[in-house]
Amino acid sequence: MRIDVVSLFPEFIRQCAALGVVGRAGERGLIEVETWNPRDFATGNYRRVDDRPFGGGPGMVMTIDPLRACLAAVREASSGPAPVVYLSPQGERLAQGVVRRLAALPAMILLCGRYEGVDERLLAAEVDEEISIGDYVLSGGELAAAVVIDAVGRLQEGALGHADSANQDSFEDGLLDCPHYTRPDRHALGDVPSVLMSGDHAAIAAWRRQQALGRTWLRRPDLLSRLSLDRADRALLDGFISEWRRNPPAAD
C-alpha cells in the first residue's frame, strides 16, 4: 500500500512512519509512505501557503494554489488513482471499520491542514472524504495522519508478527479487548487468573470472550448496544455481570 501525505511538517510524518510496526512494514515493502510539502509548490519570495480569512477573524487559512499544485504532483507520481482524505474534526469518526476499508485500498493521499484549515473551495474540488480521529481540535492534521498510517499499516498482511494479532484487537468484533498477563504469574500486585495457565484452550477462549464482553459492558456500553449477542455470548455476559455485582472492585 502507498500513502502520500501532504503536510507542512513532512519530517514529523517520516519519523512516525519509520517506527514500530509501520516502520517494519515499510522495510518489508508492505507499505510505502511518501511526504509532500505544499510550501515547495508555492510561489514568491516567501513561499506563502496561507492568508487571512475573508470576513475577518483570527488565524490564517491555507490557500488553494500551492495545495492544488502539490496534489497534482502527487497524482502524477502515483501509479494509479488514490482518494484524497482530509484530516478534519468535521469528518467521519475514525473507527475500526473505516480503518479496514482504508487498509484495503492500494493507495491514498492524506491531506493535513494547518492554522484555521483549508480554503473550502480546494476541499470541494479535490477531497474525496474527510476523517476525524475525535471530537477535539489539534494544531494540524499531522498527528491524525500518523494515527491513520499506524492503524492502516498494521493491517497490511504480514505487518504483524502473528497472523491472528489484528483479529484479536479491540474493536475488531465490536468489543473491547480482554485483559492480558505475562510473567511472573505471582506478584505483589496480584496473581494471573488460573484459567490462563490451565492449558485448557476452550476454557481460555471462553474466559477471554467473557472478559471482552464484560469489559465492554463496564467501559463502553454504547458499543455493546450495537451488537446482537447470541445465546452463548449472552450467557457469558450474564455470568460476568453476576460475578461483578457479587464482588465489585474496591473503590480507590
Secondary structure by P-SEA (a helix, b strand, c coil): cbbbbbcccaaaaaaaaaccaaaaaaaaccbbbbbbbcccccccccccccccccccccbbbbbcaaaaaaaaaaaaaccbbbbbbbbccccccccaaaaaaaaacccbbbbbbccccccaaaaaccccbbbbccccccccaaaaaaaaaaaaaaaccccccccccccccccccccccccccccccccccccccccccccaaaaaaaaaaaaaaaaaaaccaaaaaaccccaaaaaaaaaaaaaaaacccccc
